[in-house]
Amino acid sequence: MVPRPFLGYLVLLEDCEASTKPVKVDEPHFSVFPEFRGASYLERYRLLCEKLMTERIYDSATLLYSERTAARDGSYAEYYLHDFVSGFASHAAKAAT
């Protein structure tokens, strides 16, 4: 039997003022979830990752964010990266047996 694929969602976002300040909500056609009102792009992506996992749309989701200058030293911050990597590794190990 072939195991189902691991479905992962990974977002990389620049950590800058534009991504960390609250964003205006425009609702001409559809209402926005209350938790997205007054949230920054960083917070919206974090919430999206949570929803994708809670609603079991993806097996795992992670958000990495890093300053543009981090290309020099590789520094970053993250949400849910450990769960993402361990979930993928576990899936790969099961598929290999």
N, C-alpha and C positions, 0 to 999 in steps of 0.2 A: 504494500500500500504506500502510495506517495504522500508524504506529509504536506499539509497546506503550507504555503509560503509564509515567511515572516513579513508582516507588513509594518514598516517603520516610517516615521515622519520626522525629518530633521530640518530645522530652520537655523540659519546663520544670520545674525542681525548685527549691524554695526552699532556699537555702544557709543552714542553721541547725543547731543542735546535734542536733536530732532526725533530720536527714537525713544527718549526717556521723558519727554514732557507730555502732558495731557493733550489729546487730539480732539478737535471739535467733531461733534456727531451731526450728520445731516441725514434726515429721515424723510425724503420726499415720497418714497413708495412703501418701505417696510420699516417696522419698528426694530430698534436695536436692543439687544439684551441689556438689561439694567447694569450688569457688571462691566459692560464695555463703555458705558458713559463716563467721561472724565478720565479714562484710562489712556496710558501712553501706548505706543506701538509695542514696546517691550512687554508691558502687562497684558495687552491683547493677545500676543503670541503665546505667552505663558498660559493664559486662560484657554486658548485654543488647544494647546497640547494636553492640558488637563481634560478638556471635553472629549478630545479624540480618544483618549485612553478610557475615561469613565464610561463613555457610550460604546466602548469596544469596537470603534471604527478602525482603529489601528492597534496592533499589539503593543506598540510603544511609540512614544513621541518625545523629542528632546529639543530644547532651545539652547543654542550656543550664542553668546554675544561677546563681542570683542571690539576694542578700539582699533581704528585704522592703523595706528602705529604698531600694533601687536604683531604684524608680519615680521618684525625684527626679532622678537623673542618668543612668539607663539603663545602669549598669555591670552586667557579667555575666562569667562565665567559661564555658568550653565545652570539649567534646570533639568532634572531627570536624566542626566547623561549616564549615571551608574546603572539605573534601571534599563535604559535603552541598550547599553553594551552587554550587560549580563543577560538580558532577555534574548538578544540576538545570539550570543555565545551558547546559551542553553538550547536554543532552537537548532543551531548548527550542529551541536553535539548529538542531539536526538536524531537529526537527519543523517548523520554520518554512521549511525549504528544499523 
